Amino acid sequence: MSRKPSGKSDDLFDAGESAVLPSRPPVRPSTRPAYTVTELAHELRAAAERATGQVWVKGEVIGLKVYEAGHWYFTLRDAESQLRCVMWKTYTRKFKVEPPEGIEVYALATPTVWPGRGELRLTAVALLPTAGVGLQQLSFERTREQLEREGLLDPARKRALPAFPRMIAVITSPDGVALHDIVTVGRRRWPAARIVLVPARVQGDDAVDELVRAVGVTNRLAGVDVCIVARGGGARDDLLAFNAEAVCRAVAGSRVPTISAVGHETDITLTDLVADLRAPTPSAAAAMALPDRAEIARHVGALAARLAHGLRSRTTVLAERLARLGERARGSVIRRVEARRGEWERLGASLDALSPLAVMNRGYSIARRADGPIIKRRDQLGPGEPFSLRVTDGSISARAE
């Protein structure tokens, strides 16, 4: 930007004079025929690209637009100026995350002129935050704050795991070690549980879409009790898909309790924060989801022993109580019998006195016809008719004369 010199400024810019700044040589008219607009635009493009070459430019990112092809269009600005910028997919795919609005960066770019629009633009190939914080970390913090505002990180919304799950869905790569670890632990701890693989990429450009799709498939599977989202260890860049907002929202919205087991024990992803439970490793996730049959067997054995001991104790107490009740009942019966014995003896004596046998003891007998009726009158027997006499010690056969 040229500046107006101090001193004899009026002399240099008098009307009618072709004065120039002292520091610049006089401009001579070109002898070339007139440029077309396209020709001049291309000349300016070549001049702009030769002027500085590839340079670092410091500015604030605003108005970022991401197109389906993967290209980024944005503006770099400072307090006084702004320049339009473009970054092609070849370079944007290396960053994995988009720069947030208003972040100040160093852009490695080449100035150029777009002939079609006659605009000066910067073609960027790299972006570095000026604050020393990576774009990935900035995106992580921005997404975390948004999820926290919506209450998706609230511990109160976490669900408990079922004690004895019958089916576990595992969202992971079919080629990774995470699946092998989960199956191995599952067979050892609780073989009765069914483990179902829902395959998905866990890193790369398509990982976010596939993970979201896999969570949707899991929600449509009947009988799933627990879902494990798993990935083995790796570099932090390999875990970026599990920090994507779309994946976090899918996990938070899962209809079944979800365990996140991503990366190493020291790695923390946003998926870990929104899941119902976070496991340090895939093996630990399987151990959290499934009961240990050996421990259950020991617990059942202990309960059986306690139950047997309790039954023995109760049986002993009841036996003692029944014995005491029996003694009390026996004593009560004896007392009641003794109390009634005298009355029974008197009644017995009265019955004995009224008994025909007692009368026969005094010398009497009873005549009875052969067909059974007692003979009370003479006319009940004819001459020569047999009958019997009942005496004290038996019967005597007789015949009427």
SVG drawing of the C-alpha trace seen along z (x, -y; Angstrom):
<svg xmlns="http://www.w3.org/2000/svg" viewBox="-100 -22 113 155">
<polyline fill="none" stroke="black" stroke-width="0.4" points="0.0,0.0 1.6,-3.3 1.7,-6.2 1.5,-9.9 4.9,-11.4 5.2,-14.3 6.6,-17.7 5.9,-19.0 2.8,-16.9 1.1,-19.7 3.9,-20.0 3.9,-16.3 0.1,-16.2 -0.5,-19.5 -3.2,-19.3 -2.0,-18.5 1.3,-16.9 2.1,-13.2 3.9,-13.1 4.9,-9.8 6.3,-8.8 10.0,-9.3 10.6,-5.7 9.0,-4.1 10.2,-4.4 7.9,-6.0 5.2,-3.8 5.5,-3.5 2.4,-2.8 2.3,0.8 2.6,1.2 0.6,4.4 -2.9,4.4 -5.8,4.3 -6.3,7.3 -9.5,9.2 -11.0,9.7 -10.0,13.3 -6.4,12.6 -6.0,10.0 -7.5,12.3 -5.0,15.0 -2.1,12.5 -3.2,11.3 -3.4,14.9 0.1,15.7 1.4,12.5 -0.4,13.2 1.0,16.7 4.5,15.5 4.4,12.5 4.7,14.4 4.4,18.1 3.2,20.3 3.1,18.3 1.8,18.6 -1.2,16.3 -2.6,15.5 -6.3,14.8 -9.6,15.7 -11.8,18.4 -15.4,17.3 -18.2,18.5 -16.9,22.0 -19.0,24.0 -18.4,27.7 -19.5,29.2 -20.5,32.7 -17.4,33.3 -15.4,32.5 -14.0,29.1 -14.0,26.2 -14.8,22.6 -14.2,20.0 -12.8,16.5 -9.7,15.4 -9.9,12.0 -8.1,9.7 -9.1,6.3 -8.9,4.5 -9.0,7.0 -10.3,10.3 -9.5,12.9 -11.6,15.7 -10.0,19.1 -10.6,22.6 -9.1,25.9 -9.6,28.9 -10.7,32.4 -7.2,33.7 -6.1,31.6 -9.4,31.3 -9.6,35.1 -6.4,35.0 -7.9,32.9 -10.9,35.2 -12.7,32.3 -13.8,28.8 -12.3,25.6 -14.9,23.9 -16.2,20.5 -13.9,17.7 -10.8,19.7 -7.5,17.9 -5.2,20.0 -2.0,20.0 -3.0,21.0 -0.3,22.3 -1.7,20.9 -0.9,19.6 -2.6,16.4 -4.3,16.7 -7.0,15.1 -10.0,16.9 -10.6,15.8 -14.2,16.9 -15.1,14.5 -12.2,12.1 -11.6,12.6 -8.4,12.9 -8.4,16.0 -6.1,18.1 -5.7,21.8 -4.8,23.3 -3.2,26.7 -2.7,26.6 -4.3,25.0 -2.6,24.6 -4.4,23.0 -2.4,20.1 -3.3,20.9 -1.4,24.2 -4.6,26.3 -5.3,28.7 -8.5,28.6 -9.4,32.0 -9.3,30.9 -11.3,27.7 -13.9,29.8 -13.9,32.3 -14.5,29.5 -17.2,27.8 -19.1,31.1 -18.8,32.0 -20.2,28.6 -23.1,29.0 -23.9,32.5 -23.5,31.3 -26.0,28.4 -28.5,30.9 -28.1,33.1 -26.7,36.1 -23.7,36.3 -25.9,36.2 -25.2,39.3 -28.9,39.4 -29.8,40.6 -27.5,43.6 -29.3,47.0 -28.3,50.0 -27.3,53.2 -29.5,56.3 -28.1,58.9 -28.4,61.9 -28.5,60.7 -29.6,63.3 -28.3,61.4 -25.5,58.9 -25.0,56.9 -21.3,55.9 -20.7,53.0 -17.2,53.2 -15.0,54.2 -15.3,58.0 -11.5,58.0 -10.4,56.4 -9.2,57.9 -12.0,56.3 -14.6,58.9 -12.2,61.8 -11.6,60.5 -15.3,60.0 -16.2,63.5 -13.4,65.1 -14.4,63.5 -18.1,64.2 -17.6,67.9 -15.6,68.1 -17.9,66.1 -21.5,66.9 -21.7,69.2 -25.5,69.1 -25.5,65.5 -25.8,65.0 -23.3,62.6 -24.4,60.9 -21.9,58.9 -23.2,55.8 -20.3,54.9 -19.1,51.4 -15.9,49.6 -14.3,48.0 -11.9,45.6 -11.7,43.9 -13.9,41.6 -17.0,43.9 -16.7,44.8 -19.1,42.2 -21.9,43.2 -21.4,46.9 -21.4,46.6 -24.6,44.6 -26.1,47.2 -25.0,50.0 -26.6,48.4 -29.9,48.2 -29.7,51.8 -29.1,52.8 -32.2,50.9 -34.2,52.9 -33.0,56.3 -35.4,58.1 -34.2,59.5 -31.0,57.4 -30.4,56.7 -27.0,54.9 -25.0,53.2 -21.2,52.9 -19.6,50.3 -16.0,51.4 -12.6,50.7 -9.1,51.8 -6.2,49.5 -4.8,47.1 -3.5,43.6 -5.8,40.7 -6.5,39.9 -7.9,43.4 -10.6,42.7 -12.0,39.6 -15.2,41.3 -16.1,41.9 -15.9,38.2 -18.3,37.4 -21.5,35.7 -23.7,38.0 -22.2,41.1 -22.6,39.7 -26.3,38.9 -26.9,42.3 -25.4,44.0 -27.2,41.7 -30.5,42.5 -30.0,46.3 -33.1,48.1 -30.9,50.7 -28.2,50.0 -24.9,49.3 -21.2,49.9 -18.5,47.9 -15.1,49.7 -13.0,47.6 -9.2,47.5 -6.8,47.9 -7.6,47.5 -6.3,43.9 -8.3,42.9 -11.5,41.0 -13.9,40.4 -17.3,38.6 -18.9,41.9 -17.6,43.0 -19.3,40.0 -22.7,40.5 -22.9,44.3 -24.5,45.8 -21.2,47.4 -17.6,46.9 -15.2,49.8 -11.4,49.4 -11.1,52.2 -13.4,54.5 -12.5,57.4 -13.6,55.4 -16.8,54.5 -17.6,58.2 -16.9,58.7 -19.2,55.9 -22.0,57.1 -21.9,60.8 -22.0,62.5 -19.3,64.9 -20.7,68.5 -18.0,69.5 -18.9,66.7 -22.6,67.4 -21.9,71.1 -20.1,70.1 -22.9,67.7 -25.5,70.4 -23.5,72.9 -23.3,70.4 -27.0,69.7 -27.7,73.4 -25.5,73.9 -27.2,71.0 -30.6,72.4 -29.8,75.8 -28.4,74.4 -31.5,72.3 -33.8,75.2 -31.9,77.3 -32.1,74.6 -35.8,74.0 -36.5,77.8 -34.7,78.1 -36.6,75.2 -39.9,76.6 -39.2,80.1 -38.5,78.7 -41.6,76.6 -43.7,79.6 -42.2,81.7 -43.1,79.1 -46.6,78.8 -46.9,82.6 -46.0,82.8 -48.4,80.0 -51.2,81.7 -50.5,85.1 -50.6,83.5 -53.8,81.7 -55.4,85.0 -54.3,86.9 -55.7,84.2 -59.0,84.2 -59.2,88.0 -58.5,88.1 -61.1,85.5 -63.6,87.6 -62.5,91.0 -64.8,91.0 -67.8,90.0 -67.1,92.7 -66.8,95.3 -70.1,94.3 -71.7,94.5 -70.1,97.9 -71.5,99.1 -75.0,98.0 -74.7,99.7 -73.5,102.9 -76.5,102.8 -78.8,102.5 -77.0,105.2 -78.9,108.5 -75.7,110.3 -75.6,108.8 -79.2,110.0 -78.1,113.5 -75.3,113.4 -78.0,113.4 -79.5,116.8 -81.7,115.7 -81.5,116.9 -83.0,115.9 -85.0,118.3 -84.6,117.7 -86.4,119.4 -84.2,121.2 -85.0,118.5 -83.8,115.7 -86.7,114.0 -86.7,114.0 -89.5,116.2 -91.6,114.2 -94.8,116.4 -95.6,120.1 -97.7,119.9 -94.6,118.9 -93.5,122.5 -95.2,125.7 -94.7,129.2 -91.3,130.6 -90.1,127.3 -86.4,126.6 -85.1,123.4 -82.0,122.2 -81.3,120.8 -78.7,118.1 -77.0,118.3 -74.0,116.5 -71.3,118.7 -73.0,119.6 -76.1,121.2 -78.0,124.5 -80.1,126.3 -83.6,127.3 -86.9,128.6 -90.5,127.8 -92.4,130.7"/>
</svg>
